[in-house]
Amino acid sequence: MADDAPQITMDDFLKVDIRVGRVVRAEPYPEARRPAMKLWIDFGPEIGEKKTSAQVTVHYTPESIVGQQVMAVVNFPPRQIGKFMSEVLTLGFADENGAIVLAEPKSDVPLGGRLH
């Protein structure tokens, strides 16, 4: 465990609703303060399609990311990112240079599936 990370309970973890979705549309977001893309992600029939802004332009293009399964927190309140309303937080890890690599399942899983 990281020294500065507070310990949480299982109940705390269960409050975070992390689901898998498929990117169905992506476009550049040149108005963002840092290089970003607008993503539309399909989380299946229970949750539907949600949009987000993601700073993933180093490893992905709009063309390469469409069709990819990604993981996102779906129970945050919407957040205004410039002129764009972000509805979910797409998850990833920083590479050695700080560029984001998206978290994704190794194999395709049903859309809307919750992280256990």
C-alpha positions in Angstrom: 0.0 0.0 0.0 1.2 3.5 -0.8 2.4 5.3 2.4 0.1 8.3 1.7 -3.0 6.3 0.7 -5.7 6.2 3.5 -7.1 2.8 4.3 -10.7 2.3 3.2 -13.3 -0.3 4.2 -15.0 -2.8 1.9 -18.1 -0.6 2.2 -16.1 2.4 0.9 -14.9 0.4 -2.1 -18.4 -0.9 -2.9 -19.6 2.7 -3.1 -17.4 3.2 -6.2 -19.3 1.9 -9.2 -16.7 0.9 -11.8 -18.2 -0.5 -15.0 -16.9 -1.6 -18.4 -18.1 0.1 -21.6 -17.2 0.3 -25.3 -16.1 3.5 -26.9 -18.6 4.1 -29.7 -17.5 7.6 -30.7 -14.5 9.8 -30.2 -13.4 13.2 -31.4 -10.6 15.7 -30.6 -11.3 18.3 -27.9 -9.0 21.1 -29.0 -10.7 23.6 -26.6 -9.5 21.7 -23.5 -6.7 23.2 -21.4 -4.6 20.0 -21.9 -4.8 17.8 -25.0 -7.9 15.7 -24.7 -10.5 13.7 -26.5 -14.3 13.6 -26.1 -15.5 10.0 -25.8 -18.9 8.5 -25.9 -19.0 5.1 -24.1 -21.8 2.5 -24.3 -22.3 0.8 -20.9 -25.1 -1.5 -22.1 -28.8 -1.3 -21.5 -28.8 -0.7 -17.8 -26.6 2.5 -17.9 -26.7 3.4 -21.5 -24.3 5.7 -23.3 -22.3 8.3 -21.3 -19.8 10.9 -22.4 -16.5 12.0 -21.0 -13.4 14.0 -21.6 -10.1 12.1 -21.4 -6.5 13.2 -21.6 -5.4 10.2 -23.7 -4.0 11.8 -26.8 -0.5 10.4 -26.5 -1.4 6.7 -26.9 -4.7 7.0 -28.7 -6.3 8.7 -31.7 -10.1 9.0 -32.2 -9.9 6.3 -34.8 -7.9 3.9 -32.7 -10.0 4.2 -29.6 -13.4 3.6 -31.1 -14.4 0.0 -30.4 -12.1 -0.4 -27.4 -13.5 -1.6 -24.0 -12.6 0.7 -21.1 -13.4 1.0 -17.4 -15.0 4.0 -15.8 -16.5 5.2 -12.6 -20.2 5.7 -13.5 -21.5 7.1 -10.2 -19.8 10.5 -10.0 -21.9 13.5 -10.6 -21.5 15.1 -14.0 -18.6 17.6 -14.2 -18.2 20.5 -16.6 -14.9 20.3 -18.5 -14.7 23.5 -20.4 -17.8 23.6 -22.6 -18.3 19.8 -22.4 -20.2 17.9 -19.7 -18.3 14.8 -18.5 -20.6 12.1 -17.1 -18.1 9.4 -16.1 -14.4 9.1 -15.1 -12.5 6.9 -17.5 -9.7 5.0 -15.7 -6.1 4.6 -16.7 -2.5 4.5 -15.5 0.3 6.9 -16.2 3.2 5.5 -18.3 6.8 6.4 -17.5 6.3 9.8 -19.1 3.0 10.6 -17.4 0.8 9.9 -20.4 -2.4 8.0 -19.7 -2.9 4.3 -20.8 -6.5 3.3 -20.3 -7.5 0.4 -18.1 -9.3 -2.2 -20.0 -10.2 -5.9 -19.6 -7.8 -8.4 -21.2 -10.7 -10.1 -23.0 -14.1 -8.7 -24.1 -16.7 -8.8 -21.3 -20.4 -7.9 -21.3 -21.0 -4.1 -21.4 -22.0 -2.7 -18.1 -20.2 -5.4 -16.1 -19.1 -4.2 -12.7 -15.5 -4.5 -11.4 -15.3 -6.9 -8.5 
